[in-house]
Amino acid sequence: MKKTFKISIRELVEFVYKEGSIDVRFQARSSMTIGTKLHQKLQKEYKEGDEKEVFLKGERAVEDIVYQLEGRCDGIHYENGEVIVEEIKSTARTIAQIEEGARVHWAQGECYAYLLAKERQLKGIGVQLTYIEVESEKTKSFTRTYTMEELQHIVDETLVAYTPFASLILSNQENRIKSIPDLVFPYPTYRKGQKNLAGAVYKTVTESKSLYANAPTGTGKTISTLFPTIKAMEKGLSKWFYVTAKTITRTVAEEALALLEREGLSHRAITITAKDKICFQEETICQKEYCEFANGYYDRINGALIDILTQETILTRPIVETYARKHRVCPFEFSIDLSYIVDGVICDYNYIFDPKVSLKRMSDEGKKKTTLLIDEAHNLVGRGREMYSATLRKSDFLEIKRKYPEYVDLKQSVAEVNKQFLRLEKEQGEDVRNKLDAELVDEVQSFVEIAEKYLGEAEEDWSEDFLQLYFDALHFVRISNLFSDEHRFVIDQTPKGVEVKLFCIDPSKLIKQITRSFRSSVFFSATLHPFSYYFQQLGGCEEDYRFLIPSPFEKEQWQVGIHPISTRFKDRERTLSSITRSITEAFNENKGNYLVFFSSYAYMREAFEEMIKEGMNAEFIIQEPNMKEADREKFLNEYQSDRDRPVIGFAVLGGIFSEGIDLKGDRLKGVIVVGVGLPQPSRDHEIIKDYFNERGLNGFDHAYVYPGLNKVFQSGGRLIRSEEDTGVLRLIDDRYLSPKYQSLLLEEWKDYRIIHEKRPLV
């Protein structure tokens, strides 16, 4: 029985014919100068009767595979009874350097010509390959004519070369489909609420809906979302993405897949590691002259793909690195290429949500068969604001003008941008505006176009500052196209001069815009609390499913105490000794390893220095800013259950040790949270506050209280990680006893005792 394999013409020919090296020296990114704009420019010149953007499809059998081929050709010309298919390519090279066109481009045109000739029963047909130079917009065309037999031979030759890869994909797919019906949950029993969560995820995915789930620590969220999502692959789902903000949660997802594999799952998944972390070189310079793994990448990548997909299933960072070294290919680009082929992808939020780096090759049809699993979804609110905001500084433009005075049009463009900055500085009125400043955006757009022209000149050694400004300006233009009622145009005076920011206050609509294009999405976290706030901020709407489950742990596992001491900034000096006494008291009452969280590095260090004077029988360690992975591991490795001297670690709320870490059993005896986590007052937080006040909501809660408490909940959640864990949670701040904070406390924390300070004897 023959198998069917659907593939786009572009994907087919790029796999078979693409060759050479990775070279990201510089590629113009502005939509004003590449791609669609240049194609449309040529297509507007078509004579009457010619066609553009024509969708073609057809079948061709090779061996035991029936290939379903499809694609959209750029144009069809009709000249003197002849039919000519046109393929248009934009290029950063000068067209004088192009002598006959690349084989991969000819192959694309030839395959389109084959489909058209077969559909219209033509005996002969032409192919025109047209290159358009990005900088000058000059064109150069090459034309060849073919018989139907010649085209059929070319297509067959191409498919024969692709077939080993297609056979591997089909075999893996068949094994996956066979393994899913008998796949069972990899634990003997479900934890409290876990089966309900898995059922809710399965229902969501099979019905192509969205789900927002608050599932407390200990629910087993990773396996409870991955297992039903993979089971739903029986119902037409072809792919999933597990997206998260933390490296540690990616490891948990890999471990969950390994459990399912032991239960019989046949399945392939890749973990994408950031380029700067996985790069084999000292400096990340993706050019063949600097990197052996970039040099000849496309000549070797097909062998690497077939090898790893034949031998491996869970493609973790070490496995990707092993095969990348074996085949001498760039490990980052290797993982990106794999991400389009495998069943599941574990990656950071930005590969889905960030307009700067999202995976661009994913087709709309592919998205409709793909589910997003969004872990620690509370983090996506802040990350969304960052991704959909953009900032430009006047000083950065003036620096480029100073560095490159000889480039007249670049200098002139910078001067025009500077003129807009000066105008904004002089204008009286609001520094926070509801409307975009169109004049500034126009000049920044012009700068992007001129910068692209110069950055494309390989012989010039352009500075990192210039390249960074280009990317900042390009991002500014992109965000200007997304600017809406949920944004503000902000003008700020800084010590370095004026800067402007397109500030995204509420990312909900933009997040929803992304998730709507996928089959389904599941947002889950232990701390979507208060639920109504996160449901709105993450794009939830009336037809979406909501799911809240209680903690699977018993209240008796927590020993919660609230110590009502003021941690407000004005009181900190006065109350610091009371706070350190409270920490000492908690430790002395329940000896063991502790994590103590503070709202800032400065506050934490003050308390740390006070505590080390106490002469306690404990080891003190402290979180440093910008800790490297090795230092983080060293910090966590101090938490061992068999220590002679327990460890007391000082860390920052919302930092690297406040979520995504598991210190089970006696590795962690207590967590102490000093303060309520309120962010420092800032222009951005005040804008958020005003925005929600204007909409009849409590702006202070939205800007300060809810984000602050989320950090508290995450930090406290480090304490109880399994049914066997018990421990001490101490919340130090008098606000925890106020009606507002009482109403927002997690249910499992409400059975608390109030701690009264023991006055030292005089």
Secondary structure, 3 states (H helix, E strand, C coil): CCEEEEEEHHHHHHHHHCCCCCCCCCCCCCCCCCCHHHHHHHHCCCCCCCEEEEEEEEEEEECCEEEEEEEEEEEEEEECCEEEEEEEEEECCCHHHCCCCCHHHHHHHHHHHHHHHHHHCCCEEEEEEEEEECCCCCEEEEEEEEEHHHHHHHHHHHHHHHHHHHHHHHHHHHHHHHHCCCCCCCCCCCCCCHHHHHHHHHHHHHCCCEEEEECCCCCCHHHHHHHHHHHHHHHCCCEEEEEECCHHHHHHHHHHHHHHHHCCCCCCEEECCCHHHHCCCCCCCCCCCCCCCCCCHHHHHHHHHHHHHHHCCEECHHHHHHHHHHHCCCHHHHHHHHHCCCCEEEEECHHHHCCCCCCCCCCHHHHCCEEEEECCCCHHHHHHHHHCCEEEEHHHHHHHHHHCCCCHHHHHHHHHHHHHHHHHHHCCCCCEECCCCHHHHHHHHHHHHHHHHHHCCCCCCCCHHHHHHHHHHHHHHHHHHHCCCCEEEEEEEECCEEEEEEEECCCHHHHHHHHCCCCEEEEEECCCCCHHHHHHHCCCCCCCEEEECCCCCCHHHEEEEEECCCCCHHHHHHHHHHHHHHHHHHHHHCCCCEEEEECCHHHHHHHHHHHCCCCCCCEEEECCCCCCHHHHHHHHHCCCCCCCCCEEEEEECCCCCCCCCCCCHHHCCEEEEECCCCCCCCHHHHHHHHHHHHCCCCHHHHHHHHHHHHHHHHHHCCCCCCCCCCEEEEEECHHHHCHHHHHHCCHHHCCEEECCCCCCCC
